[in-house]
Amino acid sequence: MFRDEFEKILFSDDHRVYVNKSISPEATIRISGEVGFNMTGLSKEDIHQMDPVTIGIEV
């Protein structure tokens, strides 16, 4: 999950990663992907003040 400031500037409405695997308790998996943001008009300081980008993960 992204902070509200980043949800508004995502390039894509759907930023889910579908795993389609059974995961046993206490197991780990590695998930990768890319997310793009439209940072037009924001300074480096503006972007830095938005930190952190993510606020959680939903399973």
N, C-alpha and C positions, 0 to 999 in steps of 0.2 A: 504494500500500500504506500502511496506517495502522499506527502503533505499537500494540502489544498493548493498552495501556490504552484506546485509542479503539476498537479492534475489539470490545471487550467491551460498549461502550455505544452502538453503532450502532443506529439505529432499524430499518434494513433489513439483511438478510443479504446481499443482492446489491447491491453498489455499483459495478458495472462500467458503463462507457460503451461501447456498441457503435458503432464508427465506420463499418464496412463500406465503406471506400474504399481504393483503391490509393494508396500514398504513395511517390513516387519518392525515391531517395537524396538526402539533404541538403535535402529539402523540409520545410516546416512546415505544421501544421494547428492550428486552434484547437478545443479541446474544452471544453464547459461542462456543468455539471450541479450538483446539490445533494446534500449529505449531511447527515443529521440525527443528532445525538447526544443521549442522555438524560443531562443533567448534574445531575439531581436529587441533592441532598445534597452537592454539591461546591462549595467556596468558590472565589472568584476566584483565590486563591493556589494552590489545588489544581489548577485548570485550567491556570494559567500554568506550573506545574512540569511538566506533561505535554508541554510544547512540545519539539520540533516535532511536529505532528499527523501529517504524512506522512513516510515514510521511503524512498519510491521509487515508480516507475511501471513497470508491466509492459506490454510490447507483445507 
